[in-house]
C-alpha cells in the first residue's frame, strides 16, 4: 500500500523535477544576492573602522602638535619678556612725565 502512494505518474515526476530545478535556480540567485550584501556590509565595517582610526589619529596628533606649539611659543615669548618689561617701564615713566 505504501509503495503505491510513492509511485507517481511520469508527468508529475517531470513537473516536480522542473519545479525543483526552478527552485534551485532561484536559490542560487538569492545566494548571490546575499553574498553581495554580506560583502557590502563587510567593506562598510572596514571603512567605518578606518574612519574611526583616522579620526583618533588626527585628534592625537592635534593634541601633540598643540602641546609642541604652545611650548615653542612659551619659549619664544620668554625671549621677549625682558623687552616687554623695559617697554612697561618706559610706559610708566612716560605716564610719570606726562603728569
C-alpha positions in Angstrom: 0.0 0.0 0.0 2.8 2.4 0.8 4.6 1.6 -2.4 1.5 2.6 -4.4 1.5 6.1 -2.7 5.1 6.6 -3.6 4.6 5.8 -7.3 4.0 9.0 -9.2 2.9 9.2 -12.8 5.6 10.2 -15.3 4.0 13.6 -15.9 4.1 14.5 -12.2 7.8 13.4 -12.0 8.7 15.7 -14.8 6.7 18.6 -13.4 8.3 18.0 -10.0 11.8 17.9 -11.5 11.1 21.2 -13.3 9.8 22.8 -10.2 12.9 21.6 -8.2 15.2 22.9 -11.0 13.4 26.3 -10.9 13.6 26.4 -7.1 17.4 25.6 -7.3 18.0 28.5 -9.8 16.0 30.9 -7.5 18.0 29.7 -4.5 21.3 30.4 -6.4 20.1 33.9 -7.3 19.2 34.5 -3.6 22.6 33.2 -2.5 24.4 35.5 -4.9 22.4 38.5 -3.6 23.1 37.5 0.0 26.8 37.2 -0.8 26.8 40.6 -2.4 25.0 42.1 0.6 27.4 40.4 3.1 30.4 41.8 1.1 28.9 45.3 1.2 28.5 45.2 4.9 31.9 43.7 5.4 33.6 46.6 3.5 31.3 49.1 5.2 32.5 47.8 8.6 36.2 48.0 7.5 35.7 51.6 6.2 34.0 52.7 9.4 36.9 51.3 11.4 39.4 53.1 9.1 37.4 56.4 9.6 37.5 56.0 13.4 41.2 55.2 13.4 41.9 58.2 11.2 39.8 60.5 13.4 41.6 59.3 16.6 45.0 59.8 14.9 44.0 63.3 13.9 42.9 64.1 17.4 46.1 62.6 19.0 48.4 64.4 16.5 46.4 67.6 17.1 46.9 67.4 20.9 50.6 66.6 20.4 51.2 69.4 17.9 49.2 71.8 20.1 51.4 71.0 23.1 54.5 71.4 20.9 53.3 74.7 19.5 52.4 76.1 22.9 55.8 75.1 24.4 57.6 76.6 21.4 55.6 79.9 21.8 56.3 80.0 25.5 60.0 79.7 24.8 59.7 82.3 22.0 57.8 84.7 24.2 60.2 84.3 27.1 62.9 85.7 24.9 60.8 88.9 24.6 60.0 89.2 28.3 62.9 91.5 29.2 62.0 93.8 26.3 58.4 93.8 27.4 59.4 94.7 30.9 61.6 97.6 29.6 58.6 98.8 27.5 56.4 98.7 30.5 59.0 100.7 32.5 59.2 103.2 29.7 55.5 103.5 29.6 55.2 104.1 33.3 58.0 106.7 33.0 56.1 108.4 30.2 53.0 108.4 32.4 55.0 110.0 35.2 56.5 112.6 33.0 53.1 113.4 31.4 51.5 114.0 34.8 
